[in-house]
Structures are given as structure tokens and as C-alpha cells.
Amino acid sequence: MGMLIYGSGDEYEIDDRALAHLKAVIGAKLRRQEGFFLSWANDAEHGSGRRSLWLSPSIPLQFRFFGSRPPELNRAWLEVLSETSHSPRGLQLIPESEVERHLAGGRLSHDGDGNHDHGED
């Protein structure tokens, strides 16, 4: 598991593979001086619900990976993450397992409890 280190040192544990994909998408947006939300669902171990962070070029951000090799990036996952980043909700970390469904037209959304559904919003 990797760490997203935000602001003054708040640490968020994220799988190395997912973190590598987030780094690519976030890096592209921050290079364009864009501010946006990053959101993800917490698993039951971390209290369930959802977490959102406001990301902007003025807020320090670090990516710490614990794996010894960088993972190969999945272009389809990058495309879906990038697409969500341009929505009013901001960048949503969706599981890689849901990428094909999203590309096939099942838009991903989240209900108020942080659960995934596949309706239109």
C-alpha cells in the first residue's frame, strides 16, 4: 500500500497501483494549474463513507510508493479517471474492475452512503 501525503502531512493509504494512476491524472491537472476535488470510498476498515480532498497547485502533495517497481499503467483506467476529473464532482477513484463497465456506457455514480451504483446522474 502506498501513501498520498496531503498538505501539512495528512496521510491516506491507497493501493500502489491505484496511486500510480492517480499520480498520472493529478500531475496532468496540476501542471495546467487546475484545482479540483479528489474523492474515494473508504472501506469498512477505515469507517466506510467517502473522503474528498481539494487539490490545487498551492497545496503540497506527495506520493509514497512501497512497491519496488512502478506498475504498468492501464490506459483505459487513466481515461476514465481523467474523464471523472472534469466533472463537477472532481476526480473519483473508481476501482480498476469497474473501468470496462464505465467505458461501455454505465456511468459510475455514488449514493450518499458512498456505495457505487451505475445509474445516470
N, CA, C and O atoms as a GROMACS GRO file, in nm:
protein
  484
    1MET      N    1   0.083  -0.118   0.000
    1MET     CA    2   0.000   0.000   0.000
    1MET      C    3   0.088   0.125   0.000
    1MET      O    4   0.188   0.132   0.071
    2GLY      N    5   0.048   0.222  -0.080
    2GLY     CA    6   0.119   0.347  -0.087
    2GLY      C    7   0.050   0.452   0.000
    2GLY      O    8  -0.050   0.425   0.066
    3MET      N    9   0.106   0.571  -0.002
    3MET     CA   10   0.051   0.681   0.076
    3MET      C   11   0.039   0.806  -0.011
    3MET      O   12   0.132   0.842  -0.084
    4LEU      N   13  -0.075   0.870  -0.002
    4LEU     CA   14  -0.094   1.003  -0.056
    4LEU      C   15  -0.075   1.095   0.063
    4LEU      O   16  -0.150   1.087   0.161
    5ILE      N   17   0.024   1.183   0.056
    5ILE     CA   18   0.054   1.273   0.167
    5ILE      C   19   0.012   1.413   0.123
    5ILE      O   20   0.064   1.468   0.026
    6TYR      N   21  -0.082   1.471   0.197
    6TYR     CA   22  -0.151   1.592   0.156
    6TYR      C   23  -0.127   1.705   0.255
    6TYR      O   24  -0.129   1.685   0.376
    7GLY      N   25  -0.105   1.823   0.202
    7GLY     CA   26  -0.096   1.942   0.286
    7GLY      C   27   0.017   1.935   0.386
    7GLY      O   28   0.133   1.912   0.349
    8SER      N   29  -0.016   1.954   0.512
    8SER     CA   30   0.085   1.960   0.617
    8SER      C   31   0.127   1.821   0.666
    8SER      O   32   0.193   1.810   0.769
    9GLY      N   33   0.089   1.717   0.595
    9GLY     CA   34   0.135   1.583   0.631
    9GLY      C   35   0.026   1.481   0.656
    9GLY      O   36   0.055   1.371   0.702
   10ASP      N   37  -0.100   1.514   0.626
   10ASP     CA   38  -0.206   1.414   0.640
   10ASP      C   39  -0.178   1.300   0.542
   10ASP      O   40  -0.153   1.324   0.425
   11GLU      N   41  -0.184   1.176   0.592
   11GLU     CA   42  -0.151   1.059   0.510
   11GLU      C   43  -0.275   0.975   0.485
   11GLU      O   44  -0.354   0.949   0.576
   12TYR      N   45  -0.290   0.932   0.360
   12TYR     CA   46  -0.402   0.849   0.318
   12TYR      C   47  -0.346   0.726   0.248
   12TYR      O   48  -0.271   0.738   0.150
   13GLU      N   49  -0.382   0.609   0.297
   13GLU     CA   50  -0.333   0.484   0.242
   13GLU      C   51  -0.412   0.448   0.117
   13GLU      O   52  -0.535   0.440   0.120
   14ILE      N   53  -0.340   0.428   0.008
   14ILE     CA   54  -0.402   0.392  -0.120
   14ILE      C   55  -0.312   0.286  -0.184
   14ILE      O   56  -0.190   0.296  -0.179
   15ASP      N   57  -0.374   0.187  -0.243
   15ASP     CA   58  -0.300   0.082  -0.312
   15ASP      C   59  -0.200   0.142  -0.411
   15ASP      O   60  -0.232   0.237  -0.483
   16ASP      N   61  -0.078   0.086  -0.416
   16ASP     CA   62   0.026   0.138  -0.505
   16ASP      C   63  -0.021   0.151  -0.650
   16ASP      O   64   0.007   0.252  -0.715
   17ARG      N   65  -0.092   0.051  -0.699
   17ARG     CA   66  -0.136   0.054  -0.839
   17ARG      C   67  -0.234   0.170  -0.863
   17ARG      O   68  -0.220   0.244  -0.960
   18ALA      N   69  -0.331   0.184  -0.774
   18ALA     CA   70  -0.427   0.294  -0.787
   18ALA      C   71  -0.356   0.428  -0.770
   18ALA      O   72  -0.387   0.525  -0.840
   19LEU      N   73  -0.261   0.435  -0.676
   19LEU     CA   74  -0.188   0.559  -0.651
   19LEU      C   75  -0.107   0.602  -0.773
   19LEU      O   76  -0.098   0.721  -0.803
   20ALA      N   77  -0.049   0.506  -0.844
   20ALA     CA   78   0.028   0.538  -0.965
   20ALA      C   79  -0.063   0.599  -1.072
   20ALA      O   80  -0.023   0.692  -1.143
   21HIS      N   81  -0.184   0.548  -1.084
   21HIS     CA   82  -0.279   0.602  -1.181
   21HIS      C   83  -0.326   0.742  -1.138
   21HIS      O   84  -0.341   0.832  -1.221
   22LEU      N   85  -0.351   0.758  -1.009
   22LEU     CA   86  -0.389   0.891  -0.959
   22LEU      C   87  -0.276   0.992  -0.983
   22LEU      O   88  -0.302   1.105  -1.023
   23LYS      N   89  -0.153   0.952  -0.959
   23LYS     CA   90  -0.040   1.041  -0.979
   23LYS      C   91  -0.035   1.094  -1.122
   23LYS      O   92  -0.010   1.212  -1.144
   24ALA      N   93  -0.059   1.007  -1.220
   24ALA     CA   94  -0.057   1.049  -1.360
   24ALA      C   95  -0.167   1.151  -1.390
   24ALA      O   96  -0.141   1.253  -1.455
   25VAL      N   97  -0.288   1.125  -1.342
   25VAL     CA   98  -0.401   1.214  -1.370
   25VAL      C   99  -0.387   1.345  -1.292
   25VAL      O  100  -0.407   1.453  -1.348
   26ILE      N  101  -0.353   1.335  -1.164
   26ILE     CA  102  -0.338   1.455  -1.081
   26ILE      C  103  -0.224   1.542  -1.132
   26ILE      O  104  -0.237   1.664  -1.139
   27GLY      N  105  -0.114   1.479  -1.169
   27GLY     CA  106   0.000   1.555  -1.222
   27GLY      C  107  -0.036   1.635  -1.345
   27GLY      O  108   0.004   1.751  -1.359
   28ALA      N  109  -0.114   1.575  -1.435
   28ALA     CA  110  -0.156   1.645  -1.557
   28ALA      C  111  -0.243   1.766  -1.523
   28ALA      O  112  -0.227   1.873  -1.581
   29LYS      N  113  -0.334   1.749  -1.428
   29LYS     CA  114  -0.423   1.860  -1.391
   29LYS      C  115  -0.347   1.972  -1.320
   29LYS      O  116  -0.369   2.090  -1.347
   30LEU      N  117  -0.258   1.936  -1.229
   30LEU     CA  118  -0.184   2.038  -1.155
   30LEU      C  119  -0.086   2.113  -1.245
   30LEU      O  120  -0.061   2.231  -1.224
   31ARG      N  121  -0.031   2.045  -1.346
   31ARG     CA  122   0.056   2.115  -1.442
   31ARG      C  123  -0.021   2.223  -1.517
   31ARG      O  124   0.037   2.323  -1.558
   32ARG      N  125  -0.151   2.202  -1.535
   32ARG     CA  126  -0.237   2.302  -1.601
   32ARG      C  127  -0.292   2.403  -1.501
   32ARG      O  128  -0.379   2.484  -1.535
   33GLN      N  129  -0.241   2.399  -1.377
   33GLN     CA  130  -0.283   2.492  -1.271
   33GLN      C  131  -0.431   2.478  -1.235
   33GLN      O  132  -0.494   2.576  -1.196
   34GLU      N  133  -0.485   2.359  -1.248
   34GLU     CA  134  -0.626   2.334  -1.216
   34GLU      C  135  -0.641   2.291  -1.070
   34GLU      O  136  -0.561   2.213  -1.020
   35GLY      N  137  -0.743   2.342  -1.004
   35GLY     CA  138  -0.783   2.294  -0.873
   35GLY      C  139  -0.905   2.204  -0.891
   35GLY      O  140  -0.986   2.228  -0.980
   36PHE      N  141  -0.919   2.101  -0.807
   36PHE     CA  142  -1.028   2.005  -0.822
   36PHE      C  143  -1.037   1.919  -0.696
   36PHE      O  144  -0.945   1.917  -0.614
   37PHE      N  145  -1.149   1.850  -0.681
   37PHE     CA  146  -1.166   1.754  -0.572
   37PHE      C  147  -1.116   1.617  -0.615
   37PHE      O  148  -1.128   1.579  -0.732
   38LEU      N  149  -1.060   1.545  -0.522
   38LEU     CA  150  -1.028   1.403  -0.534
   38LEU      C  151  -1.113   1.332  -0.431
   38LEU      O  152  -1.108   1.366  -0.313
   39SER      N  153  -1.192   1.232  -0.473
   39SER     CA  154  -1.281   1.160  -0.382
   39SER      C  155  -1.264   1.011  -0.397
   39SER      O  156  -1.235   0.960  -0.505
   40TRP      N  157  -1.284   0.941  -0.285
   40TRP     CA  158  -1.282   0.796  -0.288
   40TRP      C  159  -1.369   0.743  -0.175
   40TRP      O  160  -1.397   0.812  -0.078
   41ALA      N  161  -1.412   0.617  -0.191
   41ALA     CA  162  -1.491   0.549  -0.089
   41ALA      C  163  -1.396   0.484   0.011
   41ALA      O  164  -1.298   0.420  -0.028
   42ASN      N  165  -1.425   0.500   0.139
   42ASN     CA  166  -1.348   0.432   0.243
   42ASN      C  167  -1.403   0.291   0.260
   42ASN      O  168  -1.524   0.270   0.253
   43ASP      N  169  -1.314   0.194   0.281
   43ASP     CA  170  -1.363   0.060   0.310
   43ASP      C  171  -1.409   0.055   0.456
   43ASP      O  172  -1.384   0.147   0.533
   44ALA      N  173  -1.475  -0.054   0.492
   44ALA     CA  174  -1.530  -0.067   0.627
   44ALA      C  175  -1.420  -0.057   0.734
   44ALA      O  176  -1.445  -0.007   0.843
   45GLU      N  177  -1.302  -0.105   0.702
   45GLU     CA  178  -1.189  -0.099   0.795
   45GLU      C  179  -1.154   0.044   0.833
   45GLU      O  180  -1.103   0.069   0.943
   46HIS      N  181  -1.181   0.139   0.742
   46HIS     CA  182  -1.149   0.280   0.765
   46HIS      C  183  -1.274   0.364   0.791
   46HIS      O  184  -1.273   0.486   0.770
   47GLY      N  185  -1.382   0.299   0.836
   47GLY     CA  186  -1.500   0.373   0.877
   47GLY      C  187  -1.606   0.394   0.771
   47GLY      O  188  -1.701   0.469   0.792
   48SER      N  189  -1.593   0.327   0.656
   48SER     CA  190  -1.689   0.341   0.545
   48SER      C  191  -1.701   0.488   0.503
   48SER      O  192  -1.615   0.569   0.536
   49GLY      N  193  -1.807   0.522   0.432
   49GLY     CA  194  -1.828   0.659   0.388
   49GLY      C  195  -1.736   0.699   0.274
   49GLY      O  196  -1.677   0.614   0.207
   50ARG      N  197  -1.724   0.828   0.254
   50ARG     CA  198  -1.642   0.883   0.146
   50ARG      C  199  -1.550   0.990   0.202
   50ARG      O  200  -1.576   1.049   0.307
   51ARG      N  201  -1.442   1.014   0.130
   51ARG     CA  202  -1.348   1.120   0.167
   51ARG      C  203  -1.322   1.201   0.042
   51ARG      O  204  -1.310   1.146  -0.068
   52SER      N  205  -1.314   1.332   0.057
   52SER     CA  206  -1.281   1.422  -0.054
   52SER      C  207  -1.175   1.521  -0.009
   52SER      O  208  -1.180   1.573   0.103
   53LEU      N  209  -1.078   1.545  -0.096
   53LEU     CA  210  -0.974   1.644  -0.071
   53LEU      C  211  -0.977   1.747  -0.183
   53LEU      O  212  -0.999   1.712  -0.299
   54TRP      N  213  -0.955   1.873  -0.150
   54TRP     CA  214  -0.939   1.977  -0.251
   54TRP      C  215  -0.791   1.980  -0.289
   54TRP      O  216  -0.706   2.000  -0.202
   55LEU      N  217  -0.761   1.960  -0.416
   55LEU     CA  218  -0.623   1.962  -0.464
   55LEU      C  219  -0.603   2.086  -0.550
   55LEU      O  220  -0.686   2.119  -0.635
   56SER      N  221  -0.492   2.154  -0.527
   56SER     CA  222  -0.456   2.269  -0.609
   56SER      C  223  -0.304   2.280  -0.611
   56SER      O  224  -0.237   2.225  -0.524
   57PRO      N  225  -0.250   2.351  -0.709
   57PRO     CA  226  -0.104   2.364  -0.718
   57PRO      C  227  -0.040   2.426  -0.594
   57PRO      O  228   0.080   2.408  -0.572
   58SER      N  229  -0.116   2.498  -0.512
   58SER     CA  230  -0.059   2.565  -0.396
   58SER      C  231  -0.054   2.476  -0.271
   58SER      O  232   0.001   2.517  -0.168
   59ILE      N  233  -0.110   2.356  -0.278
   59ILE     CA  234  -0.113   2.266  -0.162
   59ILE      C  235  -0.011   2.154  -0.184
   59ILE      O  236  -0.017   2.084  -0.286
   60PRO      N  237   0.084   2.137  -0.090
   60PRO     CA  238   0.184   2.031  -0.106
   60PRO      C  239   0.119   1.892  -0.117
   60PRO      O  240   0.021   1.863  -0.049
   61LEU      N  241   0.175   1.810  -0.204
   61LEU     CA  242   0.122   1.676  -0.228
   61LEU      C  243   0.239   1.583  -0.258
   61LEU      O  244   0.326   1.615  -0.339
   62GLN      N  245   0.240   1.468  -0.192
   62GLN     CA  246   0.344   1.368  -0.216
   62GLN      C  247   0.278   1.233  -0.241
   62GLN      O  248   0.169   1.205  -0.191
   63PHE      N  249   0.345   1.152  -0.319
   63PHE     CA  250   0.303   1.015  -0.347
   63PHE      C  251   0.415   0.924  -0.298
   63PHE      O  252   0.527   0.931  -0.348
   64ARG      N  253   0.386   0.839  -0.200
   64ARG     CA  254   0.487   0.746  -0.149
   64ARG      C  255   0.444   0.604  -0.186
   64ARG      O  256   0.336   0.557  -0.149
   65PHE      N  257   0.531   0.537  -0.260
   65PHE     CA  258   0.505   0.401  -0.304
   65PHE      C  259   0.590   0.304  -0.224
   65PHE      O  260   0.706   0.331  -0.196
   66PHE      N  261   0.531   0.191  -0.188
   66PHE     CA  262   0.606   0.092  -0.111
   66PHE      C  263   0.653  -0.024  -0.198
   66PHE      O  264   0.742  -0.099  -0.157
   67GLY      N  265   0.597  -0.039  -0.316
   67GLY     CA  266   0.643  -0.142  -0.408
   67GLY      C  267   0.776  -0.102  -0.469
   67GLY      O  268   0.808   0.016  -0.480
   68SER      N  269   0.855  -0.202  -0.509
   68SER     CA  270   0.989  -0.174  -0.563
   68SER      C  271   0.986  -0.134  -0.710
   68SER      O  272   1.080  -0.070  -0.758
   69ARG      N  273   0.881  -0.170  -0.782
   69ARG     CA  274   0.873  -0.136  -0.925
   69ARG      C  275   0.745  -0.060  -0.955
   69ARG      O  276   0.639  -0.092  -0.899
   70PRO      N  277   0.753   0.039  -1.041
   70PRO     CA  278   0.629   0.109  -1.080
   70PRO      C  279   0.540   0.015  -1.162
   70PRO      O  280   0.590  -0.058  -1.248
   71PRO      N  281   0.410   0.017  -1.137
   71PRO     CA  282   0.319  -0.069  -1.214
   71PRO      C  283   0.301  -0.017  -1.357
   71PRO      O  284   0.318   0.102  -1.384
   72GLU      N  285   0.268  -0.108  -1.446
   72GLU     CA  286   0.233  -0.067  -1.582
   72GLU      C  287   0.096   0.001  -1.574
   72GLU      O  288   0.003  -0.051  -1.512
   73LEU      N  289   0.085   0.116  -1.638
   73LEU     CA  290  -0.040   0.191  -1.632
   73LEU      C  291  -0.141   0.139  -1.732
   73LEU      O  292  -0.107   0.106  -1.846
   74ASN      N  293  -0.265   0.132  -1.690
   74ASN     CA  294  -0.378   0.088  -1.771
   74ASN      C  295  -0.437   0.213  -1.837
   74ASN      O  296  -0.495   0.298  -1.769
   75ARG      N  297  -0.422   0.224  -1.969
   75ARG     CA  298  -0.470   0.344  -2.040
   75ARG      C  299  -0.620   0.367  -2.024
   75ARG      O  300  -0.665   0.480  -2.014
   76ALA      N  301  -0.696   0.258  -2.023
   76ALA     CA  302  -0.841   0.273  -2.007
   76ALA      C  303  -0.875   0.331  -1.869
   76ALA      O  304  -0.963   0.416  -1.858
   77TRP      N  305  -0.806   0.285  -1.767
   77TRP     CA  306  -0.830   0.337  -1.632
   77TRP      C  307  -0.792   0.485  -1.625
   77TRP      O  308  -0.864   0.566  -1.565
   78LEU      N  309  -0.679   0.520  -1.685
   78LEU     CA  310  -0.638   0.660  -1.690
   78LEU      C  311  -0.744   0.746  -1.759
   78LEU      O  312  -0.775   0.856  -1.713
   79GLU      N  313  -0.799   0.695  -1.868
   79GLU     CA  314  -0.902   0.768  -1.943
   79GLU      C  315  -1.026   0.793  -1.858
   79GLU      O  316  -1.080   0.904  -1.856
   80VAL      N  317  -1.071   0.690  -1.786
   80VAL     CA  318  -1.190   0.704  -1.702
   80VAL      C  319  -1.163   0.800  -1.586
   80VAL      O  320  -1.246   0.886  -1.556
   81LEU      N  321  -1.047   0.786  -1.521
   81LEU     CA  322  -1.014   0.877  -1.412
   81LEU      C  323  -1.006   1.021  -1.461
   81LEU      O  324  -1.057   1.113  -1.396
   82SER      N  325  -0.945   1.040  -1.575
   82SER     CA  326  -0.934   1.175  -1.632
   82SER      C  327  -1.072   1.231  -1.664
   82SER      O  328  -1.099   1.348  -1.639
   83GLU      N  329  -1.158   1.148  -1.720
   83GLU     CA  330  -1.294   1.191  -1.753
   83GLU      C  331  -1.368   1.236  -1.627
   83GLU      O  332  -1.434   1.340  -1.629
   84THR      N  333  -1.358   1.159  -1.518
   84THR     CA  334  -1.429   1.199  -1.396
   84THR      C  335  -1.372   1.329  -1.340
   84THR      O  336  -1.443   1.406  -1.276
   85SER      N  337  -1.243   1.353  -1.364
   85SER     CA  338  -1.180   1.472  -1.307
   85SER      C  339  -1.236   1.601  -1.365
   85SER      O  340  -1.220   1.708  -1.305
   86HIS      N  341  -1.300   1.594  -1.479
   86HIS     CA  342  -1.356   1.713  -1.543
   86HIS      C  343  -1.502   1.736  -1.505
   86HIS      O  344  -1.565   1.830  -1.554
   87SER      N  345  -1.556   1.651  -1.419
   87SER     CA  346  -1.695   1.667  -1.376
   87SER      C  347  -1.702   1.760  -1.256
   87SER      O  348  -1.600   1.786  -1.192
   88PRO      N  349  -1.821   1.812  -1.224
   88PRO     CA  350  -1.834   1.898  -1.106
   88PRO      C  351  -1.793   1.828  -0.976
   88PRO      O  352  -1.751   1.894  -0.881
   89ARG      N  353  -1.804   1.695  -0.971
   89ARG     CA  354  -1.766   1.620  -0.853
   89ARG      C  355  -1.615   1.602  -0.841
   89ARG      O  356  -1.565   1.570  -0.734
   90GLY      N  357  -1.545   1.623  -0.948
   90GLY     CA  358  -1.400   1.608  -0.946
   90GLY      C  359  -1.355   1.465  -0.972
   90GLY      O  360  -1.435   1.378  -1.008
   91LEU      N  361  -1.228   1.442  -0.952
   91LEU     CA  362  -1.164   1.312  -0.976
   91LEU      C  363  -1.215   1.211  -0.875
   91LEU      O  364  -1.199   1.230  -0.754
   92GLN      N  365  -1.275   1.104  -0.925
   92GLN     CA  366  -1.324   0.997  -0.839
   92GLN      C  367  -1.240   0.873  -0.861
   92GLN      O  368  -1.228   0.824  -0.973
   93LEU      N  369  -1.182   0.822  -0.754
   93LEU     CA  370  -1.104   0.700  -0.764
   93LEU      C  371  -1.201   0.583  -0.772
   93LEU      O  372  -1.260   0.544  -0.672
   94ILE      N  373  -1.215   0.529  -0.890
   94ILE     CA  374  -1.301   0.412  -0.908
   94ILE      C  375  -1.211   0.290  -0.920
   94ILE      O  376  -1.096   0.301  -0.965
   95PRO      N  377  -1.260   0.175  -0.880
   95PRO     CA  378  -1.180   0.053  -0.891
   95PRO      C  379  -1.150   0.019  -1.037
   95PRO      O  380  -1.232   0.041  -1.126
   96GLU      N  381  -1.033  -0.035  -1.059
   96GLU     CA  382  -0.995  -0.076  -1.194
   96GLU      C  383  -1.095  -0.177  -1.250
   96GLU      O  384  -1.117  -0.182  -1.371
   97SER      N  385  -1.154  -0.258  -1.163
   97SER     CA  386  -1.251  -0.360  -1.207
   97SER      C  387  -1.378  -0.299  -1.266
   97SER      O  388  -1.453  -0.370  -1.334
   98GLU      N  389  -1.403  -0.170  -1.243
   98GLU     CA  390  -1.524  -0.105  -1.295
   98GLU      C  391  -1.499  -0.024  -1.422
   98GLU      O  392  -1.592   0.038  -1.475
   99VAL      N  393  -1.377  -0.023  -1.471
   99VAL     CA  394  -1.342   0.060  -1.588
   99VAL      C  395  -1.417   0.017  -1.713
   99VAL      O  396  -1.474   0.101  -1.782
  100GLU      N  397  -1.419  -0.112  -1.742
  100GLU     CA  398  -1.485  -0.159  -1.865
  100GLU      C  399  -1.634  -0.126  -1.865
  100GLU      O  400  -1.689  -0.086  -1.968
  101ARG      N  401  -1.698  -0.142  -1.751
  101ARG     CA  402  -1.841  -0.109  -1.740
  101ARG      C  403  -1.862   0.040  -1.766
  101ARG      O  404  -1.957   0.079  -1.832
  102HIS      N  405  -1.773   0.122  -1.713
  102HIS     CA  406  -1.783   0.267  -1.732
  102HIS      C  407  -1.765   0.303  -1.880
  102HIS      O  408  -1.840   0.384  -1.934
  103LEU      N  409  -1.667   0.241  -1.945
  103LEU     CA  410  -1.642   0.270  -2.086
  103LEU      C  411  -1.755   0.219  -2.175
  103LEU      O  412  -1.778   0.272  -2.284
  104ALA      N  413  -1.826   0.116  -2.129
  104ALA     CA  414  -1.937   0.060  -2.206
  104ALA      C  415  -2.064   0.144  -2.193
  104ALA      O  416  -2.167   0.111  -2.252
  105GLY      N  417  -2.058   0.251  -2.115
  105GLY     CA  418  -2.173   0.341  -2.107
  105GLY      C  419  -2.242   0.343  -1.973
  105GLY      O  420  -2.332   0.424  -1.952
  106GLY      N  421  -2.203   0.257  -1.880
  106GLY     CA  422  -2.263   0.259  -1.747
  106GLY      C  423  -2.193   0.362  -1.662
  106GLY      O  424  -2.094   0.332  -1.596
  107ARG      N  425  -2.244   0.485  -1.664
  107ARG     CA  426  -2.178   0.593  -1.589
  107ARG      C  427  -2.178   0.559  -1.442
  107ARG      O  428  -2.279   0.517  -1.387
  108LEU      N  429  -2.066   0.577  -1.379
  108LEU     CA  430  -2.049   0.547  -1.238
  108LEU      C  431  -2.098   0.663  -1.154
  108LEU      O  432  -2.067   0.778  -1.182
  109SER      N  433  -2.175   0.632  -1.053
  109SER     CA  434  -2.215   0.735  -0.958
  109SER      C  435  -2.210   0.674  -0.819
  109SER      O  436  -2.193   0.553  -0.804
  110HIS      N  437  -2.224   0.758  -0.719
  110HIS     CA  438  -2.218   0.714  -0.580
  110HIS      C  439  -2.339   0.770  -0.509
  110HIS      O  440  -2.377   0.885  -0.526
  111ASP      N  441  -2.401   0.683  -0.426
  111ASP     CA  442  -2.511   0.736  -0.346
  111ASP      C  443  -2.456   0.806  -0.224
  111ASP      O  444  -2.334   0.809  -0.205
  112GLY      N  445  -2.540   0.862  -0.143
  112GLY     CA  446  -2.496   0.938  -0.028
  112GLY      C  447  -2.418   0.858   0.075
  112GLY      O  448  -2.348   0.915   0.158
  113ASP      N  449  -2.430   0.723   0.070
  113ASP     CA  450  -2.358   0.639   0.164
  113ASP      C  451  -2.224   0.595   0.110
  113ASP      O  452  -2.155   0.516   0.175
  114GLY      N  453  -2.184   0.643  -0.007
  114GLY     CA  454  -2.055   0.608  -0.063
  114GLY      C  455  -2.058   0.477  -0.140
  114GLY      O  456  -1.954   0.425  -0.178
  115ASN      N  457  -2.179   0.423  -0.163
  115ASN     CA  458  -2.190   0.298  -0.238
  115ASN      C  459  -2.197   0.329  -0.386
  115ASN      O  460  -2.249   0.432  -0.428
  116HIS      N  461  -2.144   0.238  -0.464
  116HIS     CA  462  -2.146   0.256  -0.609
  116HIS      C  463  -2.280   0.212  -0.664
  116HIS      O  464  -2.336   0.112  -0.620
  117ASP      N  465  -2.332   0.286  -0.758
  117ASP     CA  466  -2.440   0.237  -0.841
  117ASP      C  467  -2.406   0.276  -0.984
  117ASP      O  468  -2.309   0.348  -1.007
  118HIS      N  469  -2.484   0.230  -1.076
  118HIS     CA  470  -2.448   0.254  -1.216
  118HIS      C  471  -2.561   0.319  -1.292
  118HIS      O  472  -2.586   0.287  -1.408
  119GLY      N  473  -2.628   0.410  -1.227
  119GLY     CA  474  -2.736   0.485  -1.291
  119GLY      C  475  -2.682   0.611  -1.358
  119GLY      O  476  -2.563   0.639  -1.354
  120GLU      N  477  -2.772   0.684  -1.416
  120GLU     CA  478  -2.737   0.812  -1.478
  120GLU      C  479  -2.749   0.919  -1.372
  120GLU      O  480  -2.839   0.915  -1.289
  121ASP      N  481  -2.657   1.017  -1.373
  121ASP     CA  482  -2.675   1.130  -1.284
  121ASP      C  483  -2.674   1.259  -1.359
  121ASP      O  484  -2.689   1.365  -1.298
   0.00000   0.00000   0.00000
